[in-house]
Amino acid sequence: MQQVKIFKSIDTELGDLESQINSWISENKANIVSIHGNISPQAGKHGVQGSFSAADVFVIILYEA
């Protein structure tokens, strides 16, 4: 049976997200079918360019249970 696991973080914490995903895969001995991710477009406060804010990142893992 295929199932989905979703991880969410921000772009300034990609190393932590990677560790979390790798740990989950190891602990669950997940048979990965596919992994897809997305980073939201960055915009400054109130859409003003030049000020940096963290972008949302999410990863969707499709796996066999």
C-alpha positions as CSV (number, residue, x, y, z in Angstrom):
1,M,0.0,0.0,0.0
2,Q,1.4,3.4,-0.9
3,Q,1.4,6.2,1.6
4,V,2.4,9.8,1.9
5,K,4.7,11.5,4.4
6,I,4.9,15.3,4.4
7,F,7.7,17.4,6.0
8,K,7.7,21.2,6.3
9,S,10.3,23.7,7.3
10,I,11.9,26.9,6.2
11,D,14.9,27.4,3.9
12,T,17.2,28.6,6.6
13,E,16.9,25.2,8.3
14,L,17.5,22.9,5.3
15,G,20.2,20.9,7.1
16,D,17.8,20.1,10.0
17,L,15.1,19.1,7.5
18,E,17.5,16.8,5.7
19,S,18.5,15.1,8.9
20,Q,14.8,14.7,10.0
21,I,13.9,13.1,6.6
22,N,16.9,10.8,6.6
23,S,16.2,9.7,10.2
24,W,12.5,9.1,9.4
25,I,13.5,6.9,6.4
26,S,16.1,4.9,8.5
27,E,13.8,4.4,11.5
28,N,10.8,3.3,9.4
29,K,12.9,1.4,6.8
30,A,10.7,3.1,4.3
31,N,10.7,1.8,0.7
32,I,10.7,5.2,-1.1
33,V,8.7,5.4,-4.4
34,S,9.4,9.2,-5.0
35,I,10.4,12.4,-3.3
36,H,9.2,15.8,-4.4
37,G,9.8,19.2,-2.8
38,N,9.0,22.8,-3.2
39,I,10.3,26.1,-1.9
40,S,7.9,29.0,-1.9
41,P,8.9,32.3,-3.6
42,Q,10.6,34.7,-1.2
43,A,9.2,38.1,-0.7
44,G,10.4,40.8,1.7
45,K,8.1,42.2,4.4
46,H,5.0,43.5,2.7
47,G,6.4,42.5,-0.7
48,V,9.3,44.9,-0.5
49,Q,12.4,43.7,-2.3
50,G,15.8,43.8,-0.5
51,S,14.7,42.5,2.9
52,F,15.1,38.8,3.3
53,S,12.6,36.5,4.9
54,A,12.6,32.7,5.2
55,A,10.9,30.8,2.5
56,D,8.7,27.8,3.3
57,V,10.0,24.4,2.2
58,F,8.0,21.2,2.0
59,V,8.9,17.7,1.0
60,I,6.4,15.0,0.0
61,I,7.6,11.4,0.2
62,L,5.6,8.6,-1.5
63,Y,6.5,5.3,0.0
64,E,5.4,1.7,0.2
65,A,4.1,0.6,3.6
